Amino acid sequence: MSVVHLEDRDEYDAVLEKHKDDNVVLFFKFGASRCGPCKRIEPDYEAFSSRLNPGNKHTNDVNYLSAEFYHLDIDEESLMELMSEDLNLKLVPHFFVVRNKEVLETLQTSQKDVLTVFIQKHLRRGRGHP
């Protein structure tokens, strides 16, 4: 699966509802088309999504949870409101991880190594994951 670009708040809400109790880890990236750091980190974020495609060895590894990756462009007004008002996030690129409709953690970074640790931490079974 590649990164899915959500167009508005309704699409975001539909993803949360679809996965409200299935333990799929949902990664979201807030960014903007005019943001240089957002553009620099995008290939790394895409790479994680690609490595977790069905049939890939990581997908079938019992040490990893199922995951989906999404991008939210804050140039869309309803997504800007979600970011700034509902989630109280201030800068982009900003990542957050959700499982069963609960925001587990947020991270503001454009550094590949920091993003790698963040994603791997939430994909590993254990530490409270079933």
Secondary structure as the mmCIF struct_conf table of DSSP 4:
data_model
#
loop_
_struct_conf.conf_type_id
_struct_conf.id
_struct_conf.beg_label_comp_id
_struct_conf.beg_label_asym_id
_struct_conf.beg_label_seq_id
_struct_conf.end_label_comp_id
_struct_conf.end_label_asym_id
_struct_conf.end_label_seq_id
HELX_LH_PP_P HELX_LH_PP_P1 VAL A 3 VAL A 3
STRN STRN1 VAL A 4 LEU A 6
BEND BEND1 ASP A 8 ASP A 8
HELX_RH_AL_P HELX_RH_AL_P1 ARG A 9 LYS A 18
TURN_TY1_P TURN_TY1_P1 HIS A 19 ASP A 21
BEND BEND2 ASP A 22 ASP A 22
STRN STRN2 VAL A 25 GLY A 31
TURN_TY1_P TURN_TY1_P2 SER A 33 ARG A 34
HELX_RH_AL_P HELX_RH_AL_P2 GLY A 36 ARG A 51
TURN_TY1_P TURN_TY1_P3 LEU A 52 LEU A 52
BEND BEND3 ASN A 53 ASN A 53
TURN_TY1_P TURN_TY1_P4 PRO A 54 GLY A 55
BEND BEND4 ASN A 56 ASN A 56
HELX_RH_AL_P HELX_RH_AL_P3 LYS A 57 ASN A 60
TURN_TY1_P TURN_TY1_P5 VAL A 62 ASN A 63
STRN STRN3 TYR A 64 TYR A 64
STRN STRN4 ALA A 67 ASP A 73
TURN_TY1_P TURN_TY1_P6 ILE A 74 ASP A 75
BEND BEND5 GLU A 76 GLU A 76
HELX_RH_AL_P HELX_RH_AL_P4 GLU A 77 GLU A 81
HELX_RH_PI_P HELX_RH_PI_P1 LEU A 82 ASP A 86
BEND BEND6 LEU A 87 LEU A 87
BEND BEND7 LEU A 91 PRO A 93
STRN STRN5 HIS A 94 ARG A 99
TURN_TY1_P TURN_TY1_P7 ASN A 100 LYS A 101
STRN STRN6 GLU A 102 GLN A 108
HELX_RH_AL_P HELX_RH_AL_P5 LYS A 112 LEU A 123
STRN STRN7 ARG A 124 ARG A 124
BEND BEND8 ARG A 125 ARG A 125
STRN STRN8 GLY A 126 GLY A 126
TURN_TY1_P TURN_TY1_P8 ARG A 127 GLY A 128
STRN STRN9 HIS A 129 HIS A 129
#
